[in-house]
Amino acid sequence: MNIDPEQVHTDPQQAHPAPGQARPATTSTESRLPRSFWILFCVALMLRLVLIGASQVVDHGSIVHPAAIGDANQYMEYGVLFANGLHPSDDIPPHRDRLLPFLLGLIFRFTGPSILAAQLLCATVAVLGLIPMYLASRLVLSERFALLASAIWVFDPSFIGQSCVPLTENIQTPLVILALWMILKARAQDSSPLVWASAGAMTLAFFARSSAIAMGLGVVIWLLWWPGRWRRRLILTATYTCVLVAAWTTSSYISYRQFGVFTPNTHTYALWGHAAAKMMIQHGDARSTEGGKELRRAEARAQLPDDATLAEYLVRKKQLDLAYIMQYPWLQFRNHLHALVAVSIMPDRWSIPAQFGIHRSGGLWQKPVGMTEKMRLAWHKWGPVVLMQVAAHMLFTGLLWIGVLIAIPLWWRGSNRATVGLLLLLVAAVISSSILNVDAPPRYRLPAIPMMAILAAMSARQIFHRWRHRA
């Protein structure tokens, strides 16, 4: 009888059951994390601590610390509000996710407002995601390739740099991985409680960053193919859906109490305004994003009576934004296509060079500027260091995508096709929800990197076993 080398594992205890068949109970030996994992964990954490230390002592010149610009600075400010106790006048915009500011607030109660404390919090939580990442990978891979998948994720160039900055993806991604591990383990053991636990982890990921709702929807779709009778499938699917809807409703209610509008997440609240402002620049109606937004604000105020409520103002502004966007469908399509490229392969501005005072190393790469102009500006402002980092990042990301593509045939054959299907669904959910924003930062793809890493490791295992079989 011929044995498919793709199904062979170095550890016989890692053999997989047939689809729909429960996995044998995990032994104490299997549940232990090996020494090689802890070495990987320590190296990943030490690398981030070195970068954080460098960012604290390096001369950033006229540009502020990378953890004190843009979204990172806003989350720091909201963290201070939580640390001091929220007051009625302390408005956190409804499109800002609250879990990271809450955690920062807990830390700031002891340290005071501190960039270093915020960096250490996010770096620690991000690296802790290695534990569920390895456990999830080991459910479908041998120990060696589970370590490979974990290393691909934790040493992703964008993830290394960004995990040193207080941004929501550093909290969201480990929670998404936790939800992934639980749902894969639930299928292996045919366990309903683990499905509910996965829904809880995904809910926390939603409060960390609301785009996680798209990944939750991916899990819901996947649950419809749960082994067994349709009644069981529908119960599990309905339960997971209800938990996500409860999270969505809670977030919407918080926004309603503060602003009078139901706006549960970044994409539903900020998408239209940001897209319209960006298109106004390209069409020549505004010179800056903020200028375009202010034009829309002024127009909305002019069309409303003086006693209009905040909710009425926000609704009217969104109507004006949408009407402007619909005037230029080709420009909108081009911007979404550009966002797809940025989210798929471009580095983020909070990259490794940024920790050493070389800022916005990837920021230009997501703007609607010609590639030649981007190259010229990057070389003029930062020299070869940044271009080398961009090239290294794009090479790494390109190889990662190749690994994903090689793994796709495993979707319709092999014992792990259910897992491959889930991973592909989650990657598609992250990418599709990210490009809703026409100015999507490359960091939006980071929650997809763990899934891509597992798929790439499955491809590496497939190639390795084929080579060994031929040898």
N, C-alpha and C positions, 0 to 999 in steps of 0.2 A: 504494500500500500504506500503511495506517495504522500509525503507530508509537506504541506505548504510552509516554506521557511518563514513566511511573513507572520505566521501564527505561533512561531516558536519563541519562547522567552528564556532568558538565561536562568531564571529562577522558576522551577517547575510549579512552585506554589502560586505563581502569578497567572497560571492558565485561566482563560476566560470561559464562563459558561456559555451555552448556546443562547441566542436571543430569546428573552422572555424567561429564561431559567435563572433561579436565584443563585447568587454567588455563595459559596461556602462561607461559614463564619470565619472572620479574621482572627488569626491566632495572635498571641502576645508578641511573637517574633515579628510577624508581618506588620503589626501596628507600631513597632518602634521605628523612630527615625534614625537612619544610619549615621555613622560618624561623618561620612562624606557629605551628607546633607548639612550638618552643622558647620563643617568647614566652609561650604558654599554660603551659608547664612552669615557667618562671621565676616567673610571677605566682602560680601555685598554691603553689609552694614558699615564696615570700616571704610570702604570706598566712599560712601556717602558722608561719613563723619569727616573724612579728609577734605572733601569738597566743601562741606559746610564750614570747616575751620578756615579753609582758604578764602571763602567768600567773606569771612568776618575780618580778615587781616589785610586783604588785598586792597590796593588803592583803586577805587572805582572812578576816580576822576570826577568829572562834572555830572556823571550819571549816578543815580541813587542805587542802593543795593537791589539786586534782582527780586528779592522778597518784599520790596516796598514799592513796586510799580504795578500799575494795571489792576487786574482782578486780585492778585495776591495782596496788594495794599488794602483793597476794600475788605477782603476777608479778615485781615488783621484789625481793621477799624471796627468791624462788626464783633470780632472777638473781644475787643475792649469793652464794647457795649454790654455783652453778656457777662463779662467779668465784673462790671460795676452794677449789674442788675438793670434789666430793661425798664425804661420809663415810658409813659405814654407818648412822649415826644421823640423817642428813639425809633424812628421808622427804618426798618430793614426792607428794602424793596421786595415785592412779592416774587420776583424772578430770581432772587438770590437764595441758594440752598443753605439750610441752617445748621446742618450737623457739624460741619467744620468750624464755623464761628462758635458754636456751643462748646466744642472740645477745646478750641483756643481759649475761650473764656475760662474754662476750668483750669487750664494751665496758667493763664495770666493772673488768676487769683493768688497764686503762690509766687510767680516770678515777676509780675508786673508786665506791661507791654514790652515784649522782647522778640525781636526777629530771630535770635538764636533759639529761643524756646519753641517758637513756631516751626522753625526748620527741623529741630530735633523731633518734635511730635510727628510731623508728616513723614520724615525719613524712617522713623521707627515703625509706624503703622504700615507704611508701604512695604518694608522688608518683612514684617510679620506675615504679610500675604504669602510669603514663600511656603509657609507650613501647609495651608490648604492647597496651594498650587502643587506642591510635591505629592500630597495625598491624592489629589484628583488625577494627576498624571499617572500615579502608580496603579490606579484602578484599571488602566488600559495599556500600560507600558511596563516593561521591566524596570528594576531599580536604576540601571545605567541610563536608560533613555528618559526615565522620569526626572533624573538629575539634569539631563540635557535640556529638557523642556523648561525646567525651572530656571536654569542658567540663561537660556535664551531670553526669557521674560525679564529677569531681574537685572540683566546687563544690557537691555535695550538702550541705545544711546539717548533717546529722548527721555525714557523713564529715569535713567540715572540722574540727568540734570534736573528734571522737573520734581523728582521726589525730594529735592533739597529746598523746595519752595512751597509755601502754604497755599495749595490749590486743591480743589475738590476731588480731582481724579485720584489723588494719593489716598483718599479715604474710600472713595467709591470702588476703585479697582479691587482692593483686597476683599471687600464685602461681596462683590460679584463673584470672585473666585471661591469664596466660602459657599455661596449659593450654588455654584457649579459643582463643587465637591459633594455637597449634600444631595443634590438631585441625581448625580451619577451613582453615588452610594445607595440612594433610595431605589434606583432601578436594579442595581446589582443584587440587593437584598429584598427587593419587592416590599419596601417599607413605606407605608403611608405617613407615619410621623416624620420621617426624614424629608418627605415632600413638603410638609407643612413648615419644617424648620428652614428649608431652602427658601420658601416664600417669605419667611421672616427676615432672612439675611438679605434677600432682594429688596425688601421694603426698606431696610436700613440703608442699602445702597441708593435707593430712590431719594431718601432724605439727605444723603450725602451729595448726590447730583441727580437731578430729576430725569436726565436722559436714560437712566437705568430702567425706566418704565418700558422702553423699547426692547430691552433685553428680557424683561419679565414677560412681555408679549411673545417673544421667541420661545421661551420655556413653555408657555401656555399652548402654543401651537404644537410643540414637540410632545406634550403630554397626551395629545389626542392619539398618538401611536404607542401608548403604553401597552405592554403585553397583557393579555387577558381579555375579559369581557368588556363590552362597551359601557356597561353601567359603572364599572370601576374607573374606566378612563374618564367618563363624564364627571364623576364625583371628584376625582383628583384635579381635573381641569377647572371645574367650577370653584373648588376650594382655593386654588392658586390665584384664580382670577379675582375672587372676592377679597383676598388679602391685598392684592395690588390696587383694586378699586377703593378699598378702605384707606390705603395710604394716599391715593390721589385725592380722595374726598377730604381727608384731614388737611392736606396741604392747601387745597382750594379754600377750605373753611378759614384757615389762618389768614390767607390773603383777603378773604371777604371781610373778616373782622377788622383788619387793618386798613384796607383800601376800598372796600365796597364792591370789589369785582372778584369773580372766580377766575384766578389765573395761577394754576398750580405749578408751573415750571418755566424754566428759561426759554424754551423753544416757543411755547404758546404766548408768552408775554413779550419777549424782546425781539423775536424773529422779524416781525413786520417792520418795526421802527428802524432796526439796524439795516435791514435789507433796503428799505426805501432810502435811507440816508446814504448808503454806499452807492446806490444807483443814481442818486442826485449828483454825486461827485462826477461819476462817469458821463452823465448826460450834460454836465456843465451848469446845473442849477445851484450847486453849492461847492465850496472849496474844501470842506472838511466834514468828517462824519458828524461831529458835534454841531457844526453849522447847519447841516441838513436836518438833524433832529430838532434844532431850535426853530427852523422854518416851519416844520410840521406842528410843533407845539403852538407857535404863534397863530398859525392858521386855524388850529382846533379851538383856541381860546376866542378868536375873532368870530367864530360861527356859533358860539354858545353864549347864553345870557350870563351876566355877572354873578348870579347866584347859583350857577351850575355846580353840581357836586363833583368830587374827584372821580367817582365812578363814571359819570357822564362824560367828563373830559377824556378819560382814558379810552372809553369806548369810541368816542368820536375820532380821536387821534388814530386809533387802529384802523378805523374805516378809511381815513384819508391815506394812511400808509398803504393799505391794500389797493386802493384805487390807483395810486401812483405806480405801484409795482405792476399792476395789470396792463398799464399803458405800454410797457416795454418788454414783451415776452421774450424776445431774442436776447436782450441784455440780461434778463433774469436767467435764462438757460445757460448763457456763457459763464455767468458768475457761479452757478451751481456746478458746472463742469470744472471750473477752476478750483472750487472748494473740494470736489472729489479728489483731484490730483493732490491738493495740499494735505488732506486728511489721510490719503493713502500712503504717500512716500516722503513728504517734506519734513525736515526737522523743525522743532519748536524753538521759539525765541528763548525760552528758559532752558537752554541746553548747557552742556558742560562748559563751553567757553564763557557763558554768562556768569558762571560762578567765579571766574578769574578776572572779572571786570570787562570782558568783551561782550557787550550787551546786544540783545535783539539779533542774535546770530542767525535766527531762522525767520524773524518777523517779516522781512521783506519778501520772503518766498511765498507768502500767502496773499499778497496784495495783487490787484489787477495791473501789474506792470510787465512789460515784455521781458523775456528771459535774458536777453542781452543786457538790458538796462539793470536787471537784478545783479547779474554777474559783475558789471562794472561798478555798481554802488558797493557791493559787498567787498570787492577788492580794494576800492578806494578807502573805505571806512575801516576795514578790519584786516586787510591783507590776507596772506595765504592760510593763516591759522584757521579762520572760519571756513574758507572754501574747502580745506582738507577735512574739517569736521563734517561739513555738508556732504562731501563726497563719501566719507566713511559711513555716515548715517544712511545715505541713499543706497549704498552697496549692501549694508546689513538688512535694510528693509526690503530691498529687491530680492535678496536670497530668502528672506522670510516668506514673501509672497510666492516664490517658486516652490518652497516647501508646502505651502497651503495647496497650491494647484496640483502638486504630485499626489497629495493625500485625498483629493476629491474622488478618484475612482473607488476608494475604500468605502464611500458612501453607499454604493449599491452591491458591494461584495465584501466578504470578510466578517468575522465575528464582532467587530467593533463598528459596524455601519451605523448603529443607533447613536453612538457617541459622536461619530464624525458628523452625522446630520445635525445634532444639537450644536456642536462647535461652529459649523458653517452658518446655522441660523443666527447664532449670537454675533458672529463677525458681521453678517449682513445687517443685523439690527443696529449695531454700533455705527457702521459706515453710513447707512441710509438715514438714520436720525441725525447724524452729524452734519451732512451736507444740506439739511433743511436750512441751515444758516449760510447765507451766501459768502460770509467772511469767516468760514469755519477755521479756527486755529488747529494746527496739526495735533495738538495735545488731545483733541476730542477722540482720537482713535485709540488712546491708551488702554481703555477697558477691553479692547479687542485683542491686544497683544498676547495675553495669556492663552486665549483660544488658538490664536495663530501659532504660538510656540508649541502647543501640544500637537497640533496638526503637522508642524514641521518636524517634530521629533518622531511622529509616526511615519513620516516620509523617510527620515533618516534610517529608522529601523527597517523599513521595507527595502531600501537600497542596500543596507548592510547585510541583511540576510540573503538577498539575491546574490550579492558578491561572494559571500561565504559559501553559498550553495554551489556556485559555479567553480569556485576555487577547489 
